[in-house]
Amino acid sequence: MSNGTPRIWVVRSGDSDQAHPDFLDGRICLGWSRLGDLSLIGNDRRAFLVAYRKHYRDEDLPAARLIAGELYRFVHKMSLRDFVIYPARTDGLVRVGRVRGSYEHRPRQNQRYPHTRLVDWLSTVRRKSLPLDVRLAIGRRSTLYQPRQDSDEVRAALLP
């Protein structure tokens, strides 16, 4: 939490919603399985970047920085009771939930998306029913981010 106010995170379930079933079961999860248990990486962005580049050497530096930052935030910045917004491509629905679990490495649960957190889904709305500024704010292609632009509108339209 930031200043006592829960953060808002937008999270995706893979390029083609491959982790969608896990999300529906109350587990948000990220890929990049070659990294192993992310809790074993140092608690700073640089350590995540070094680890990422070690395992994903073909990625260019800007992309590596972006992904390493997402993984770092998933493990070290996301907090219990933060809000999660999941705009699924598969069904056109936007799910809103709250984080209820710390980071866990669970490769047996999903080998491709082993980095997980438990979430309680609170509500679901059709993406098309949301105002355009909210759809744009939650529509980035990044895997994990905080919608800074129009965050007040996102809060008003989606959060309880």
LOGU-198985 format. One record per residue: y, x, z of N, C-alpha, C in turn; residue in one letter. Coordinates in steps of 0.2 Angstrom, whole numbers, plus 5000, padded with zeros to 4 digits. Layout:
// residues N
YXZYXZYXZA
...
This chain:
// residues 160
499450045000500050005000500650045000M
501150024997501750054996502350025000S
502550055006503050025010502849955013N
502149945014501949885017501749835012G
502049845005501949795000501349814996T
500849774995500249794991500449804984P
500249854981500349874974499949824969R
500249824963499849784958499549834953I
498949834951498649874946498349834941W
498449854935498049824929497549874927V
496949844927496349884925495949854919V
495649894915495249874909494549894910R
494049854907493349864908493049904902S
493349954899493149984893493449964887G
493350014882493550004875493449934872D
492849914873492549844871492349804876S
492649804882492449764888491749784890D
491449844889490749854891490649844898Q
491049854903490949844910491149774912A
491249734908491449664909490949624914H
490349634913489849604918489949634925P
490049694926490149724933490849694936D
491349694932491949664934491849594937F
491449554933491349484935490949474941L
490549534943490149534949490549564955D
491249574954491649594959491749674960G
491549704955491649784955492049804949R
492649824950493049864945492749934944I
492649954938492350024937492650054931C
492650124932492950164927492350214924L
492450234918491950274915492050354917G
491950394912491950464913491450494918W
490850474916490250484921490150564921S
490350604916490150674917490550704923R
491050674925491350704931491050704938L
490550664938490150654944490550614950G
490450624956490750594961491550624962D
491950574960492650594961492950614967L
492650584973492850604979492750674981S
492350714977492250784978492750824975L
493250794971493750834968494350834973I
494750884973495250894977495750834977G
496150824982496550764982497250784979N
497250804973497850814969497750804962D
498250794958498250774951497950834947R
498150894949498050954945497250964946R
496950954952496250964953495850914948A
496150854947495750804943495850824936F
496450854934496550874927496050934925L
496050984930495551044929494851014928V
494650974933493950944932493850904926A
494350864924494250824918494150874912Y
494650924911494550974905493951014905R
493651024911493051064911492451024908K
492450954909491950914907492050874900H
492750874898492950834892493350884888Y
493050944885493450994882493750974876R
493550924872493850904866494450864866D
494550834872495150794873495850834873E
496350814869496950854869497350844876D
497750894877498050894884498450834886L
498850794882499150734884498650684886P
498150674882497650624884497250644890A
497150704891496750724897497250714903A
497850724903498350714908498350644910R
498350594905498350524906497750504910L
497150524907496550504910496450534917I
496550594918496450624924496950594929A
497550574927497950534932497750464934G
497450434929497150364930496550374936E
496150424934495550434939495850454946L
496350494946496650514953496950454957Y
497250414953497550354956497050304958R
496450294954495950254956495650274963F
495550334964495250364970495750364976V
496350394975496750414980497350364981H
497550334976498250294977498050214978K
497550194974497350124975497150114983M
497350054986497250044993496949974994S
496549974999496349905001496849855001L
496749794999497249734999497749744993R
497749794989498149804983497849744978D
498349724974498149674969497849704963F
497349674960497049694953497149644948V
497449664942497449614937496949634931I
496549594929496049614924496149564918Y
496449594913496549554907495949564902P
495449524903494849534899494949514891A
494749554887494749544880494149494878R
493649494881493049464880493149384880T
493449364885493549284886494249264886D
494749304885495449294885495749264892G
495349284897495549264904495849324907L
496349304912496649354916496449344923V
496049384926495849384933496249414938R
496449384943496849424949496449424955V
496449484958496049494964496349544969G
495949554974496249604979495649654980R
495849714981495449774982495149764989V
494449764990494149754996493649814998R
493649864994493249924995493549994993G
493350044996493550114995493250134988S
493450184986493050214980492350234982Y
491950214977491250234977490950264971E
490550314971490250334965489550304965H
489350264960488750224960488450224953R
488150284951487850294944487250244943P
486950234949486350184948486550114946R
487150094948487350034947487550024939Q
487850074937488050074930488150144928N
487750174924487750244922488350264918Q
488650224914489150234910489850224913R
489850184918490450164922490350174930Y
490250234932489950244939490550244945P
491150244943491650254948491950184949H
491750154955491850084957492250074963T
492550014964492849984969492649914969R
492549884975492449814976493049774976L
493049714973493649674972493449604974V
493849564977493849494978494249454973D
493949424968494349384963494649324966W
495349314965495649254969495849194964L
495949214958496149164953496049194946S
496049144941495949154934496449114930T
496749144925497149104921497049124913V
497249084909497149094902497749144900R
497649194897498149244895498649204891R
498449164886498949124882499449084886K
499249064892499649024896500249064899S
500249124899500649164903501349184899L
501949184902502549204898502449274894P
502749274889502749334884502849394888L
503349404892503549464896502949484900D
502649434903502049454908501449474903V
501349444898500749464893500949534891R
501549554889501649624887501649674893L
501849654899501749694905501049714906A
500549664905499849684907499449694901I
499749704895499449714889499349784886G
499549834890499449904888498749924887R
498549974883497849984882497650034887R
498050064892497850114897497250084901S
496850124904496250094908496550074915T
497050104918497250094924497950104925L
498450064927499150074927499450024932Y
500050034934500449984938500949964933Q
501049894932501549864927502249874931P
502649924929503249934932503749884928R
503749884922504249844918504049764919Q
504449724921504349654922503849644928D
503849694933503449684939503549624943S
504249604943504349544947504149484944D
504149484937503849424933503149424934E
502849474934502049484934501849454941V
502249474946502149454953502149374954R
502749354951502849274951502349234947A
502149264941501649224937500949224939A
500749284943500049294944499849294951L
500249314956500049334962500149274967L
499649264972499649204976500249214981P
